[in-house]
């Protein structure tokens, strides 16, 4: 286990600001819910309600988290599922400590740079071998992670927590705009050639509805996944890693050209890691360590921002003094953090990751002094992006708090489905540097610290985070959206803790993103014309692309009220328990 890392975020606030309502609204928006004894905030209304039902029936936050995750596997197949993996940061109230679990996917034993170089030389469909098909699939860790959570912290039998998801799969989940858009994206890939359509026939005929886009509100049934879930509930999770489900996964991967073996599945292990902890005024931020880059980049960027704001007296004054200064400083802080991400971060069990140095205040201030705008002034590599991701937060009346992010990487992952159990498999191998000098699915290059190798876990942007004040959790959040997760979480934290905004307003607000390469500022909404001009005046280019993070958050107010917010960008809804 890695040594616990402590860092300091030198924000200007002397205390944490927990303003119950912020600026008053006439009524709560639909993406905000309140509760007294429990709360679940996810990007699926159905999954949130299933988790809340578990809480209402006497389960704790860990029970609800497991049930919510299984439900998300049904309702958000484009983003997450049993064929993927994830990270959890949780406060265990009975033990008065944080627990961090790493159930990130890992590379099969056959995954070497030499193999992927050879595969790339043979590739004829225009895609890297790590993007689609069997060679894109890493060993799934999702189910192992849920089993570990249930074993150590749950109060309900695993089979009971699976049953609501199995019922949802049989009845069908409600199609929304996000799912319909994901179908369009996947169909655009498959329709490029008859060979691709044939190769991923199972996905095409099931989740993609045989090429006929489902209507919003239509219920899409998943009888194959229901079968898989009920088998796991009846026979136990070993069937996934050693039994018939394992055999189906190996068969599906091999049929698509991959080399994942029964031994790869059988040998998978969940890892407990020490969190990264950072002081924030009178609060403490507890977040995910490598192989996630989320915590390191989050703390480094916030430290750099504070150093850039020192001349005017802090971050709040930086924004209030001149609106032109704050977004430019924010973009610059992100550029530095992401440049370091590409250069230094990887699986800490295989490479030395200088966490303490990267999260050090003095190092942040040294970076802030670098005034150049050229990408070379910040670093030397580009970074990957994952869009097939889902985050949720859970709290219960016992004081337990869970922040959990899970993923299959790209939209619909590898496009490979393990039949007859409906397990959609990830394409996490594309989160590695697999072929030197070759860009990944998103046209981005990656660093040597993240070079593929047997048993390694790929770098991630997932950033489950909990904020503590007075010895108790007061805020939990995380997001989906690849590298935009980090910048999204950072800005929601700043909006609430530095600027005193309500949680729903903080999540809803337009956010910017800069990931160093490409050297442009992205927005997830339309920025004001004067802001656009100010950024260009500061030497920053602005992209026309409008894709941002999707943040789910949960706040525990001083009177004990639980407030859950699901980002309206994806149509999620929180569910509270009175």
Secondary structure by P-SEA (a helix, b strand, c coil): cccbbbbbccccccccccccccccccccccccccccccccccccaaaaaaaaaaaaacccaaaaaaaaaaaaaacccccccccccbbbbbbbccccbbbbbbccbbbcccccaaaaaaaaaacccccccccccccccccccaaaaaaaaaaccccccccccaaaaaaaaaacccccaaaaaaaaaaaaaaaccaaaaaaacccccccccccccccccbbbbcaaaaaaaaaaaacccccccccaaaaaaaaaaaaacccccaaaaaabbbbbbbbbbbbcccbbbbbbccccaaaaaaaaaaaaaaaaacccccaaaaaaaccccaaaaaaaaaaaaaaaaaccccccccccccccccccaaaaaaaaacccccccccccccccccccccccccccccbbbbbbbbbccccccccccccccbbbbbcccccccccccccccccbbbccccccccccccccccccbbbbcccccccccccccccaaaaaaaaaaaacccccccaaaaaacbbbbbcccccbbbbcccccaaaaaaaaaabbbbbcbbbbbbbbbbbbccccbbbbbcccccbbbbbbcc
